[in-house]
């Protein structure tokens, strides 16, 4: 049985709606909670690595030293073409490890909104997300690494997704977030929402409005990506 490991930074930001897709694809899945087991990061070598989101700056290695080990792990996997999926913070770390840059300030996106697919994105597993509002929750953003292909954008963020071959995928947005558990996000990120003036009830209502369609599209995207590994 192939193994999949998800690096989890905060407990409510888990694999959500794509977890059943991984299990159905035959992966033995386990989480490594970075806060509890930072010493494990450097030793990980699963068949598939997923690194999830967190309200932490991807370059803030002084305050969060484990970021160095996680970035090095992602660099090794990208260089080797080993399957890796980075989401939000995970995508930012992956982009930095592959030669991209981190941009801070001026692009906070919180809430449900569609992405605009590039021509390459329309030919990728992300095609299932076309026209479907996905959950955005970030202040920092990445630039697409030099050897990667840009897949998606939004009005204020030209770099929302990238890939390198069939095995490396970075997503700035949260395709995995379970709309049925959005209240966990609203509680966990309450301070950030208040600081930028986002009404939690708007996010709550949008999760209800778009949840069923988004869940189906996210799972279709995940199935396609896994099938191409």
N, C-alpha and C positions, 0 to 999 in steps of 0.2 A: 504494500500500500504506500503510495507517495505521501510525503509529509508536507503540511503547510503550517507555517508559524506566522501569527499575527502579533506584531509589536504594538502593545496597547499602552497609551500614556495616561489617559484618564478613563475611568471605568465605563462611563456611558457612551464613549466614542469607540464602539466595537464594530464588528463586521456586519451587524444589522441584517439587512435584507439579502445580502449576497452570501451569508454564511451557509444557508441551505444549498446554494449552488455549488459551493466548494465540496460539501459533503456528498452531494449527488454525483459529483465528478470523480469521487473515489478518494478524496484526500483525507488523511488522518490529520485532524486540526487541533492545534492547541494555541493558547495565548501565552505570551510572555509579558507580564506587567513590568514595564521598564522601571517604575518607581521602586518596586520590590526586589527586582533582580537585574540591576544594571550590569553586574559582572558577567551575565550570560551572553550579552550582546555579541561580543567579539568571537564567541565560540560557535555561533549559530551557522548551520549549513543545511537548511531544509531544501526540499525540492522546489518549494514556492515560498517566498517571503512577502508578506503584506505589512507595510508600516503605516499606522493610522495617525489621526490628527491629535492636536493638543494646543492649548493657548500659550505656546512658548515660541520665542523667536528662534528660527533655525540656525542663526549664527551666534546665539547667546551662550557660547561654550563656557564662559567664566562662571555664570550662575548655574548652568546645567551641564556639568562635565560629561555626562553620558552621551551628549550630542556628538562628541568626537568619535566615540566608538560606533555609534549608529551610522554616522556619515561614512566612516571607513568601511563598514560592512556593506553599505549600499554601493560604494565605489567599486569594491571587489566584485560584487555581483554584476553590476552594469558592465564592467570590463570583461567579465567572463561570459556575458550573455545569459546569466542564470536568471530564471523567472523572478521578477519583482514588481509589485504594485505599490506605488506610493500615493497616499491620499492626504491632501491638505498639507500639514506639517511634513508628512512623509514624502509628498511630492516635492516640497521645497528642499528638503534634505537631499533627495535624489537628484534634483536639478543642480544643486551646488556641487554634489559629488561628481557630476558629469561635466562641470565647467560652466554652468549657468550662474546667474547672479540672483541675489535677494534684493527686492525693492521694498522699502518700508515707507508707510505713510501715503495718504492721498487716494487709496483704493479700497477702503473698507467695504465689503459686501457681506450683508447678512440678510438671509431670506431666500425665498424661492423665486427663481427667474430662469428663463431658458438660456442656453449657450448657442453660439453661432459656430457651426462646424466649418473648418477649412475643407478644401477639396480632398485633402488626405484624410481628414476626419470623416467625411462622408463615405469613404471607402474602408473605414476601420470599424471595429466593434462599436464605436461611439455612435454610429449611424442610428442605432435604436433610440438614442436620446434626442434626436432632432425634434425640435418643437415642444419638448417636454420640460417644464420647469424643474430644475434640480436645486438642491439646497446649497447655498453659498454661505460660508462662515469664515471669513479671513480678513485680516488687516494687511499683513505682508503678502507679497506675491513673488513668483519666480520669473526669470526669463528662460525661454527654451534653450537648452544646452546646444552647443555648436553642431554636434553630430546627430541631434535628435530631430524629429519631425513634429512641427506644431499642428495640433489637431483641432483646437477650439479656442474661442475668445468670447468675451462679453463686451458691452459698450465701453466700460472703463478699464478692462483688463485684457490686453491682447494675447496673453499667455495663460490659457486655462487648462490645457492638456497637451501632453507630448508623448511620443513613443520612440523607442530605438529598436528596430526590428520587431519581431513578434513577441519578445519576452519581457521588455521593459516598458512600463506604462506609468505615467504620472498624471494625477488628476487634482487640480486645485479645489474643485468642488466636491461635495459629499454625496456621491452616488450611493453609498452604502447605508446612509442614515435611515433608520426605520421611521417613517412618518407617524406610525402608531405609538412611538415612544418619544415624540418631539418634546414632551413636557420635561424629560430628563435634561435635554439641551437647554431649555428655557430657564431651568433652575441652575444648572451648572455654569451657564454663561450669563447669568443675570446682570452682573456688574458691567461686563462688556457691552451688553445691549443698552443698558441705561446710559453708558458713557457716550454712545453714538446716536442716541435717540431713537432706537428701534422699538416699536411697540410689540411686545410678546404676543398679544392677541392676533396681530396680523399674521405672524409666522404660524401661530396655532391654526388659524383658519385656512391658510394656504396649504398647510400639511394635510388637513382634512380634504380640501378641494382637489389637490393634485396627487395625493398619496397612492391611490390604487394604480393610476396610470404610470406613475414614476416607479413604483415597485416592480411592475411588469417589465418596464423598459430597462431598469437597472439589472435585473436578473438576466434578461436577454443579452445585454452587453457583456455581463460577466461570463455567461455560457460561451459566447462567441470567442472571447479573449482566451479563456481556458482551453477551448478546442484548438486554438492556433498555436499553443505552446509546443 
